[in-house]
Amino acid sequence: MQTAANKITNYFLRIGLIEPYQSEWFTYILESRLTTLFSLPILILIGCFIAPIEVVITLNIGMLYLRPRINGFHSKTFIGCFMTSTLLELSSLFLFYYFDNVIAYLTFFCSIFIILYLGPFNNSQIHFTEEEMIIARNKMHVSLVIFYLVTFIILFTFPILGRCLIMSLNVVAFLLVIANLGFGIQ
């Protein structure tokens, strides 16, 4: 994915669609989007072997919403990223069935606390300035409030799907913790 992102970035630089100072960010974002585009359908298909499609899609929607806003662990290779994503999705879908409401609420509030304390994660590919970090943190807070409200509405209307969203929050909090422990791209 990195090679494709670099080639597209260089092409956009040549034709003047982006400026040189934007190239590193553009490459990072493009690589992230390409990875999602190619891996998400496969992850959904694999997840459907363990859980109903609506559960798998809800889990992935939660993670797709939260991950760009909070960041966290990033593998150094596409294969590492895909294997980590597959392992986390399968683990989440397996553990999901053991989450009763008490465990769901407990992990929800623990994950919110972890994310508020550690997030967003700033790695060498993103390298936020101090000002950008303040903006990212504010956007993360707004995103968490929106996620919190949507999750509670869904939790009371469609409890199973609400617990899926809580599980996606748990996964993002876990990825943030392991990134802060020094794993992945720093």
Solvent accessible surface area in square Angstrom, and as a share of the most:
residue,aa,sasa,rsa
1,M,60,0.27
2,Q,102,0.45
3,T,89,0.52
4,A,42,0.33
5,A,0,0.00
6,N,62,0.32
7,K,137,0.58
8,I,62,0.31
9,T,4,0.03
10,N,77,0.40
11,Y,103,0.39
12,F,55,0.23
13,L,55,0.27
14,R,177,0.64
15,I,90,0.46
16,G,53,0.51
17,L,115,0.57
18,I,21,0.11
19,E,89,0.40
20,P,99,0.62
21,Y,175,0.66
22,Q,67,0.30
23,S,25,0.16
24,E,99,0.44
25,W,90,0.32
26,F,51,0.21
27,T,22,0.13
28,Y,31,0.12
29,I,68,0.35
30,L,32,0.16
31,E,38,0.17
32,S,42,0.27
33,R,134,0.49
34,L,28,0.14
35,T,20,0.11
36,T,46,0.26
37,L,115,0.57
38,F,107,0.45
39,S,10,0.06
40,L,40,0.20
41,P,82,0.52
42,I,84,0.42
43,L,14,0.07
44,I,36,0.18
45,L,117,0.58
46,I,49,0.25
47,G,0,0.00
48,C,51,0.31
49,F,170,0.71
50,I,71,0.36
51,A,6,0.05
52,P,65,0.41
53,I,96,0.49
54,E,91,0.41
55,V,4,0.02
56,V,0,0.00
57,I,64,0.33
58,T,18,0.10
59,L,2,0.01
60,N,7,0.04
61,I,98,0.50
62,G,1,0.01
63,M,27,0.12
64,L,73,0.36
65,Y,56,0.21
66,L,0,0.00
67,R,53,0.20
68,P,84,0.53
69,R,91,0.33
70,I,0,0.00
71,N,10,0.05
72,G,0,0.00
73,F,30,0.12
74,H,43,0.19
75,S,24,0.15
76,K,153,0.65
77,T,84,0.49
78,F,65,0.27
79,I,116,0.59
80,G,21,0.21
81,C,42,0.25
82,F,37,0.15
83,M,115,0.51
84,T,36,0.21
85,S,31,0.20
86,T,17,0.10
87,L,119,0.59
88,L,27,0.13
89,E,1,0.00
90,L,52,0.26
91,S,43,0.28
92,S,4,0.03
93,L,1,0.01
94,F,118,0.49
95,L,86,0.43
96,F,4,0.02
97,Y,116,0.44
98,Y,144,0.55
99,F,28,0.12
100,D,77,0.40
101,N,78,0.40
102,V,112,0.65
103,I,71,0.36
104,A,1,0.01
105,Y,63,0.24
106,L,112,0.56
107,T,35,0.20
108,F,0,0.00
109,F,102,0.43
110,C,65,0.39
111,S,6,0.04
112,I,26,0.13
113,F,139,0.58
114,I,54,0.27
115,I,0,0.00
116,L,83,0.41
117,Y,166,0.63
118,L,52,0.26
119,G,2,0.02
120,P,5,0.03
121,F,20,0.08
122,N,56,0.29
123,N,3,0.02
124,S,64,0.41
125,Q,52,0.23
126,I,9,0.04
127,H,92,0.41
128,F,42,0.18
129,T,80,0.46
130,E,140,0.63
131,E,123,0.55
132,E,68,0.30
133,M,29,0.13
134,I,92,0.46
135,I,85,0.43
136,A,15,0.12
137,R,89,0.33
138,N,83,0.42
139,K,132,0.56
140,M,0,0.00
141,H,68,0.30
142,V,91,0.52
143,S,8,0.05
144,L,7,0.03
145,V,86,0.50
146,I,84,0.42
147,F,9,0.04
148,Y,81,0.31
149,L,99,0.49
150,V,66,0.38
151,T,0,0.00
152,F,38,0.16
153,I,114,0.58
154,I,44,0.22
155,L,9,0.04
156,F,146,0.61
157,T,82,0.48
158,F,124,0.52
159,P,67,0.42
160,I,93,0.47
161,L,41,0.21
162,G,0,0.00
163,R,43,0.16
164,C,1,0.01
165,L,10,0.05
166,I,0,0.00
167,M,8,0.04
168,S,0,0.00
169,L,0,0.00
170,N,22,0.11
171,V,9,0.05
172,V,0,0.00
173,A,3,0.03
174,F,102,0.43
175,L,10,0.05
176,L,0,0.00
177,V,46,0.26
178,I,33,0.17
179,A,0,0.00
180,N,66,0.34
181,L,125,0.62
182,G,42,0.41
183,F,121,0.50
184,G,17,0.16
185,I,27,0.13
186,Q,92,0.41
